[in-house]
Amino acid sequence: MNKDVIPYLSGKGLTKIFGTSKDRTVAVDHVDFEFNRGEVISIVGESGSGKTTLSKMILGLISVTEGEIYFDGKIRDISSHKKREAYWKQIQAVFQDPFASFNMFYKIDSVLLDCINMRGGKNLPKDKKIELMAEACSFVNLKFEELTNKYPFELSGGQMQRLMIARIFLLKPEILVADEPTSMIDACSRATILDMLLKLRSENDMTIIFITHDIGLAYYVSDTVYIMEHGKFVEHGSADEVILNPKEAYTKRLISDVPKIYEPWDLSTVG
């Protein structure tokens, strides 16, 4: 990495503590990271490792207990509603649970129109807005004419996850946090969706941060991989360095847990 390049998004000593005194839980424990523009990063860890808490801190959805987040070379300031809105124009998310990501009382047309309005297209002619919505749906293999006037709850989980990516297509954020983005999509479509996200990255020089327990996915999509255990980064580096030449026992265990079709499966630990 060029040391003269200022990271687009970085964290120094980032910590999140829930509760107080005896009941306190250190979910994220003094982590440092540097993400560059256009880079694809995976934060990999088991459930409870702190990766989703970290992603919510990055998104500005929960407060930081200690440490600082730097955005575009400056300390991130989301101290007011206006500043948070400005930040959220630059950073968006695709969450694991699409059912919790939409207001079920807003029609799909409204969801997509909000994205167009956020990008300054409020005064575009109606025909142009429909064209943009249809293009976004087509990008994720959905047909806008089959979605118009429907509510999110009328779609399948996989369709809603695709709709979340259609939102990203319209919003074109600088940074995308993707928390298990293919969890509701069948195996045949998973690679297609990942390729769609990587295409968005190539077209818009978007930084993508994958939050995942799937180390195979991390190797497939990432430039850089961070391994997280008990709220700390225990290892990080290029995907090849971390996954082909792991140093930490935890990383080695995550890799060994991935079944390989050319090896007998060890079912001795299955209860």
BELNORGI-V78350 format. One record per residue. RES is the residue in one letter. PSI is psi as a letter, one per 20 degrees, with the letter a starting at -180 (* if undefined). OMEGA is omega in degrees with one decimal (NA if undefined). Layout:
res/psi/omega
RES/PSI/OMEGA
RES/PSI/OMEGA
This chain:
res/psi/omega
M/p/178.4
N/o/-175.8
K/i/179.6
D/i/-179.8
V/p/177.5
I/p/179.5
P/q/-179.7
Y/h/177.1
L/p/-179.4
S/r/177.5
G/q/178.9
K/o/177.2
G/k/-172.3
L/p/-174.5
T/q/173.3
K/p/178.6
I/p/174.9
F/q/178.7
G/a/-178.8
T/r/176.5
S/c/-172.7
K/h/-175.6
D/j/-173.4
R/q/177.7
T/p/176.2
V/n/-176.1
A/h/176.2
V/p/-165.9
D/n/173.3
H/l/179.2
V/q/174.8
D/q/174.8
F/q/176.1
E/o/179.6
F/p/-178.5
N/q/177.9
R/p/177.6
G/j/-178.7
E/q/172.7
V/p/-175.6
I/q/169.7
S/p/171.1
I/o/-169.7
V/p/175.7
G/r/178.2
E/r/175.9
S/p/-179.5
G/j/-178.5
S/i/-179.9
G/i/-173.1
K/h/179.4
T/h/174.9
T/g/178.0
L/g/-179.0
S/h/179.0
K/h/174.2
M/g/178.7
I/h/-179.2
L/i/-178.0
G/k/-179.6
L/h/173.3
I/q/-174.5
S/r/176.7
V/p/177.8
T/g/177.2
E/q/176.0
G/r/-177.7
E/q/169.5
I/p/178.6
Y/p/179.8
F/p/-179.8
D/l/173.9
G/i/-179.2
K/q/175.0
I/p/-178.9
R/p/179.0
D/o/176.5
I/l/-173.3
S/i/177.9
S/r/-179.6
H/g/-178.8
K/g/-180.0
K/h/176.7
R/g/178.8
E/g/178.7
A/g/178.6
Y/g/-177.1
W/i/171.2
K/h/-177.4
Q/h/-175.5
I/p/-178.7
Q/r/-175.5
A/q/165.6
V/o/-174.3
F/r/-178.9
Q/h/-176.1
D/n/-178.4
P/h/-179.0
F/h/179.9
A/j/-172.6
S/i/-178.1
F/q/167.5
N/o/-172.8
M/i/179.8
F/i/176.6
Y/p/177.8
K/q/-178.2
I/h/177.0
D/g/-179.0
S/h/178.8
V/g/-177.8
L/h/178.4
L/h/176.6
D/h/179.3
C/g/178.8
I/g/179.6
N/g/179.3
M/h/179.9
R/j/174.4
G/j/-177.0
G/k/-174.7
K/h/-175.0
N/j/176.9
L/q/176.1
P/q/-177.3
K/g/-179.3
D/h/179.7
K/h/178.2
K/g/177.8
I/g/178.2
E/g/179.7
L/g/179.4
M/g/179.0
A/h/178.8
E/g/179.9
A/g/178.6
C/g/179.8
S/h/-179.5
F/h/-179.8
V/k/175.9
N/k/170.2
L/q/177.8
K/o/-176.4
F/h/-178.0
E/h/177.2
E/i/-177.8
L/h/-173.6
T/p/-178.5
N/j/175.2
K/r/174.6
Y/q/-179.5
P/h/-176.9
F/i/176.9
E/i/-179.7
L/r/172.2
S/r/177.3
G/g/179.2
G/g/177.8
Q/h/179.3
M/h/178.5
Q/h/175.2
R/h/179.4
L/h/176.2
M/h/179.5
I/h/173.8
A/h/175.3
R/g/-179.8
I/h/177.3
F/g/-179.7
L/h/-175.3
L/h/-179.4
K/l/179.5
P/r/175.9
E/h/-177.0
I/p/175.6
L/p/172.3
V/o/-175.9
A/o/-176.8
D/o/-177.0
E/l/-168.0
P/i/-178.7
T/j/-172.9
S/h/-176.0
M/j/-174.1
I/p/-179.1
D/q/-173.2
A/h/-178.2
C/h/-177.0
S/i/-171.7
R/g/-178.9
A/h/179.2
T/g/-179.8
I/g/178.2
L/g/178.4
D/h/176.3
M/g/179.2
L/g/179.8
L/h/175.3
K/g/175.2
L/g/177.8
R/g/-177.7
S/h/-176.1
E/h/-172.3
N/j/-176.6
D/l/-176.4
M/p/170.6
T/p/179.6
I/p/177.7
I/o/177.1
F/p/173.5
I/o/-170.7
T/q/169.6
H/i/-171.6
D/n/-176.2
I/h/175.1
G/g/176.0
L/g/-179.8
A/g/-179.7
Y/h/-177.1
Y/g/-169.4
V/i/-160.8
S/q/163.8
D/g/-175.4
T/q/179.9
V/p/172.7
Y/p/177.6
I/p/-174.3
M/p/177.5
E/p/177.7
H/l/174.4
G/j/-178.6
K/q/169.1
F/o/-178.2
V/i/-179.3
E/q/172.2
H/q/-179.1
G/a/177.0
S/q/-179.3
A/g/179.1
D/g/-179.1
E/g/-171.8
V/g/-171.0
I/h/178.1
L/h/179.9
N/m/-176.7
P/q/-179.8
K/h/-173.4
E/q/-179.9
A/h/-179.4
Y/g/178.1
T/g/179.6
K/h/179.5
R/g/177.0
L/g/-179.8
I/g/-178.4
S/h/179.6
D/i/179.8
V/o/179.7
P/p/177.1
K/p/-172.7
I/h/-177.5
Y/j/177.9
E/q/174.3
P/p/179.1
W/p/177.4
D/o/-178.6
L/j/-175.6
S/h/-177.8
T/i/-178.4
V/p/-177.9
G/*/NA
